[in-house]
Amino acid sequence: MKRPSDICRVRHGGNPESEAANVRIGPTKYELRTLIHEHFIRKGRGGATCEEISRELGVRYTTASARISELKADRWLVPTGQRRKTTGGSSAAILRAQTKAERDGVFVTPVQLDLLSAVSR
């Protein structure tokens, strides 16, 4: 049986328990990614933190974090550049879903527009 890819492998360094958890969750990864991505879409441009997504969907933080890492790697989610306090008082990045135009590279952000204007002067 092919082992499911593990985006967190570098972080956990091949920890046997983490490897086993990855194999165990393998069959549901796609469904969890879809659930999380759709929730980010519903959240809109204001986005959410991993902790918020975990709490709102009732999934474990570690599960949400791994699926969010996959969605970020595949460019389905992007940071808003803003942060929010977690329940523990730490600062967490706020992410949002990208639009299809952004994923396709058609969308130009205001920052990109400023950079293009500056270069063309």
C-alpha positions, -999 to +999 in steps of 0.1 A: +000+000+000+013+034-009+019+056+021-001+089+019+021+120+015+028+138+047+033+176+044+043+177+081+071+150+078+099+176+078+085+192+109+080+160+129+112+144+115+097+110+108+082+105+143+066+070+143+034+082+160+031+111+134+038+087+106+011+063+119-014+091+122-008+102+086-015+067+074-046+065+096-061+098+083-050+092+047-084+080+034-102+111+048-076+138+038-095+149+007-128+152+025-112+172+053-094+195+029-126+201+010-145+208+043-119+232+055-115+250+021-153+254+018-154+269+053-126+294+043-147+303+013-177+310+035-155+331+058-148+354+029-120+379+026-118+383+064-104+348+066-097+328+097-069+314+118-062+277+122-076+277+157-108+293+146-113+268+118-106+239+142-131+252+167-158+261+142-156+228+124-151+207+155-118+190+142-086+186+162-062+215+159-034+192+146-057+178+119-068+213+108-032+225+108-020+197+085-049+201+061-044+239+060-007+234+053-016+213+023-042+239+011-015+266+014+011+245-005-014+240-033-023+277-033-059+273-022-053+294+008-031+326+013-022+348+042-041+380+045-011+397+061-031+402+093-029+384+126-054+377+154-049+366+190-055+330+198-073+318+230-038+313+245-029+349+238-005+342+209-006+359+176-018+337+147-018+344+109-051+349+093-056+330+060-083+333+033-093+313+002-079+324-031-102+331-059-098+312-092-084+343-109-058+346-082-049+309-085-046+313-123-024+343-119-049+366-136-057+387-105-033+416-097-033+427-061-030+464-052+006+458-040+015+441-073-001+471-091+020+495-071+052+475-079+043+474-116+037+512-116+070+518-098+090+496-122+074+513-153+084+548-142 
